[in-house]
Amino acid sequence: MTDRITVGVDGSPESRTALAWAGREAVRRRLPLRLVHVWHWAPHDVIGGGDRDDHARWAQDMVREAASSLTDRHSGLEVTAEVLEGAAVELLLAEAAATRALVLGSRGYGTIVGFLLGSVGQQVIAEAPCPVVLVRADDHAPAEAAGREIVVGQQGGRDDSAAALEFAFETAAARGAAVRAVRAWSLPPVFAYSPGSLKMLDEAGGLEPYEREALAEALQPWRERFPGVPVTQHVELGSGGQVLLSLAGRAQLMVVGRRAHRSAVGSRIGSVAHAVMHHADCPVAVVPHA
């Protein structure tokens, strides 16, 4: 993995906003920024005609202008840019393997824009080995102002959400922001109880105190590593997606873990990550479990 941030650009409003978000984040983290445009020549997809050379020239000009806009805005930022031709999934996953985070534009409420349409976008998000940050066209810098939190979902045991928590705390430290760590829980069916689990719940004082204790234990190493980051522990009864979406209005970034599920039709992400990345009105970071 290379110590840089990578952003995909395609000329759409969403990718321009993702570009601006990635530029600010690279400056805060003091990392270089790489711009990539991925395309595959398909004449029937070109609006208004044109040939392969025309599209290649357009792509080069678009990427060059995007890079110039960043260096004009952030004079000390190291920016590199490249146009890549070939299969989108393979090329984007290769980029994801060599970066700290991959930033993409997103419409939400549907497919990912540009070269990430339908199953391509799903596959990249489901299989990327690094965090993938999805940014809407209406995102803007004031949304990152003090008072809005980094909201991160935590589930399972101490190590299950470690990668998502690490990304959330690193981002909060770079921004001078607070973290709200969220653990949603639901009442399990009666048949899920065992004598051992019942004893654990009795010792913890019930279900909700048990969930609070599990969240506190998961947060402990990150509190110690980032002592300057304020933390709010949020435990709420409900589904993970619903609870996180109810907090999106107070978030400057929402971070969710991702455990890919493979099926006969390809990789897919879990229901919580799916709900948040399609419906949250703030940028969303989807972080693969370590």
N, C-alpha and C positions, 0 to 999 in steps of 0.2 A: 504494500500500500504506500502511495506517495503522499507526502504531507502537503496537500493542496485541496482546493474545492473545485469541482467541475460543474458547469452549467450547460444544459442543452438549449440551443437557440434555433428558432425556425422562422422568425419574423413576425409571429403572432403577438397580439397584445399580452397574452399570458406569458409568453417566453421573454418579452421585454421586461415585465415586472419581475419574473424569476431572475433575470440578469441583474436587475438593480438590487434585489434581495441578496443574491450571491455576492455581489460586489461589497455591500455593507458588511456581510458576515466575514468575508475574507479579510477586510481591513481590521475588523474587531479581533479576529483570531491571528492576525499577522501571518496570513498564509497567501501563497500565490493562487491565482485564479486561472482556470483553463476553460475556454469556450469551445464547444463542439457543435457542428451541424452534421447530422446524419441524413443521407438521402440515397434513394435507389431509383434509377431512371425508369420511369413508367409513363410513356407518352400519353396514355389515356387519362392520367391523373392531372395533367398540366392544363390549367384553366387558360383559355385563350390561345392554345397552340404553343408553338415554340419547339425548339429541339434540345438535344442533350447539352450542347455547348452553351446555349442560352441559359439553361438552368444552372450549369456549372458556374458561369460568370455571375449570375444572380446570387448564388450561394456564397461565392468568394466575397462579393461586394457587401452582402448582408452581414457576414461574420466580421469583416474588416471594420465596418461602420459600428457594429456592436462593441467590438474591442476598443475602438477609438472613443466611444461614448463613456466607457468606464475609466480609461486613463485620463480623460478630461475631467471627470468628476473626482477621481481619487489619484492624485498625482504620484503617490508613492507605491501604488499597487502594481505588482508584477502580473502582467496579463499575457497569456499565450492563446492562440486560436488556431483551429484546424477544421477543415471540411473533410468528412469521411464518407466514402461511397461504398455501399454494400448493404448487407442484411442488418436491419436496425437492432434487432434483439441482441445478436452476437456482438456487434460493435459497442452498444451501450453497456452491456454486461462487462465487456473488456475494460471500458472506461471506469465502470464502478469498482472493478477490482484494483484500480490504481489510484484511488482518491479517498479522501476523508469523508466526503459527502457528494452526492449527485443531486443537483437542483433542477427541477423541471416545472414548466408552467402547467396549470391545471384549471379546467373549467369547473370542476366539482359537479355534483348531481349527474354524472355521466362519465364519458370516456376522457382519457387524458388527451391533450391536444397535439396537433402537429404530427410529427413522425411517430408519436406514441398513440396509435389508435387501437381500440378494442383489445384483442388478445395480446398485441405487442406490449402495450402499456402494462397490462396485468402481469405479463411474464417478467418484464424488467423489474417491476416493484416486488414481485414475489421471489425473484432469484438474485437480486443484487446483493453482494456481500457487504455493502456499506449502507449507511442511512440514505434514503431517498427523500428529499424535501420537495413538497408540492406547494406551489404558490399560485394564488388566484390573480386575475388581471386587476382587481380593485385593491390589492394590497399596497400599502404605502408606508414610508418611514415613520410618520407619527404614531402608527399603531404599535411601534416598538418602544414608545415612551415609558418612563417610569410609572409604575402603578399597575401595568398589565403583566401578567405572570407567564412563566413557562409551565404549562400544565402537562404532566406526564402520567400515563397510566401504569400501575403496578399490579401484577397478579402472580399467583403461585408462591413459591418459596423465595428464600433470600436471593438466590442466584438467577431466578427465572427471568427477571426484568432488568438485570444488571446493565446490559448494553444500553437500554433505553434510558435508564437513570443516569448513566455516565454521560450520555449525549445531552440530556436535559441540564445537568449540573454544569457541564462545560459551557454550554450556551449561556446559561444564567450568569456564570462567573464573567464571561466575556462581555456581557451586556449590563452588568450591575443590576440584574433582575432577581426576583424571588421565584422559587419553585413551589408549585402546588402539586403534591404527589397524591394520586387518586387511586383508591382501591375500592372497586364495586364488589358487592357480594349479594348472594341470593340464598334463600332457604333451600337446602338440598332435600330431595325426597326422603321419606322415612327409611326406605330400604338402603339408602347410602350410608346410614350410620352403622358403626361397628362398636363393640365394647371398648376398643382402644380409642376410637375417635370421640366417643361420648366421655370417656375419662379425661381426655385432653380438653374438651370443651368445658367440663365441670371445673377443672383446675384453672382455666382461663377466665371463668366467671360468665360464660355464655358465648354466643356467636359473635356479636359485635365487638366485645373486648378482645376476643381471639383474633379477629381481623385487624384491629388496631395494633395489636402486638406484632402480628406478622408484618404489617407495613413498617412499623418502627424498626424492626430488625432488618428489613431490606434496605432501609434508608441509612442505617448507622454508618457503614463504611463511606458513603458519599458525604454525609454530614462531617465526618472527620477529615476527609480529603478536601472539602470545600467549606471551611468553617465560616467564611464571610457571606455565604449564600443563605438568605432567609428561607425557611421551609415551613409550609403549612401541610399538615397531614389531613387528608380528606377521605373519610370512610363513609360510604353511603350504600343503602340497600337499593338494588336495581341492576339492570344489565349494564355491562361495561360500556357499550356504545351509547346508550341513553344517558348515563351519568356523565360521561366525558362531553358529549354534545351539549348538555345543559350548562357546561362551564366554558364553552367556546367563546362566549362574549367577553370574558375577562382575560382571555389568553392572547399573548402576542405570538406564541408558537405552541402547538400541541404535539406531543411526542408519544407515539405508541409503539409497542413492540410488535414484531412480526415473526410468526412461525409458519413457514410455507407448508401447504398441504398439496401433495401430488395426487392426481387422479388420471383417469384415462384421457381426459381432454386437456391435460397440462397442469401447471402449477396454479394455485390460487391462494390468496391470503385469508387470514381469519376474519370472522364476522365483525369484530371490534374495529380492526384496522380498516376494513372495507367501509363501515359506516362512517367513521371519522373522516377518512380521506375524501369521501364523496359529499359530505354534508357540513363539515365544519367550515365556518366563514373566516378562518385564520389559516396561515401556513401550517402544514402538517408534516412532521418528520416521521417516516416509517422506518424503524430500526430493526434489523435482523437480530434475533437472539444469538448470543455468542455460542 
